[in-house]
Structures are given as C-alpha cells and as structure tokens.
Amino acid sequence: MSLEQGTYFHAYTFGNDHGQRLVVDDQGNATLSTYTCEDGAPTLVKEHLGVIKGNQLVFEAPGGKEVGRG
C-alpha cells in the first residue's frame, strides 16, 4: 500500500543510524526501523510522530522519546 500525502504516523527507530527500513502494516501504521551494523539487534527504541511530505517521512519531533532498550 502507499501512504497518502499528509498522513500522520507513529514510527519507531531501533539502534543506531546504520540502515533504515519502513514497514507499513495493513492498518496503515508505519514503522521506521534503524539497525546497528554489528549484529542487527535493536539497542535503543524511540517513538516518533511524523507526517508524509513529498517522498519523505518527516519527524515532527526529532529525536523522539525513549520507550525501551533491547
């Protein structure tokens, strides 16, 4: 499925910025994941609120809030 312009989403980032993936479930919830290169395991989980603008995912509050550690 494709996300519409202006769509708000909750996204979660994991670990360090060594690679990213966006997963959208069948309810339209988007998850943006970043992983470390070493073992691919999540090390820090943060929640973000963002919006779709152009072809980018724009975080409303850069940095997000920590919601857990893996």
Secondary structure by P-SEA (a helix, b strand, c coil): ccccccbbbbbbbcccccbbbbbbccccbbbbbbbbcccccccbbbbbbbbbcccccccccccccccccc
